[in-house]
Structure formats: C-alpha cells, structure tokens
Amino acid sequence: NTFAGIGEIKDFGDHVTIYPNPASGYVKIMLNNLGHSDFNYELFNAMGQRVKTGEINYLITEVNAADLQAGIYFLKVFNTSNTITKRLVLNR
C-alpha cells in the first residue's frame, strides 16, 4: 500500500526522481505513481537561497537551470502532506 495516512505517501522520496544529475541545462522532475496531487518545487543554492520555484503540473516537469551557476543545489518537492529534498549538481 502506497498510502500511510490521509494524504501522506509512504516512502515519498522513492516516488520522486530528478535527472539528469549532474545536469547542465534542464532538469526533469519525475513523479512516479503519484498522479496530480498539487505538487510544487523549490530550488535552493548551497547557501540556502531560493533560486527557482514552480508547480509540478505533469508526471514529468522540466526546470530550466541553464541560467544558474555551476554548483550544488537542493531541490525540494512538496505538497500539503509530503516533502522531500534531493541534492542536485549543476555542471557547466
């Protein structure tokens, strides 16, 4: 069973994939078996500054990271009941 409680998804991080990683331009966020549950994303640099935000409207959402400097970033994917943060490396 995927659901642990009302709106809470068991092992939520296993349902979120970001690729390619490392990336150099666009990054794709893939939601596996989650449907359309009003997910959003926030991208933070290594200093904790939010540099991008957006809605995840499809099972695969592209984020344009071409305008960001190379380095380590943290991609937070969330809705009202679930949150996961994954490490992302941007190369140039």
Number of C-alpha atoms within 10 A of each C-alpha: 5 12 11 10 9 7 12 15 18 14 13 18 16 11 15 19 15 19 13 15 14 17 18 18 17 16 21 18 21 18 22 14 10 14 11 11 14 12 20 16 21 16 23 20 18 12 9 10 11 14 12 15 15 13 14 22 13 15 15 16 18 15 17 13 17 15 9 16 13 16 13 15 23 20 20 16 24 19 16 11 12 15 16 17 17 14 15 21 14 20 15 11
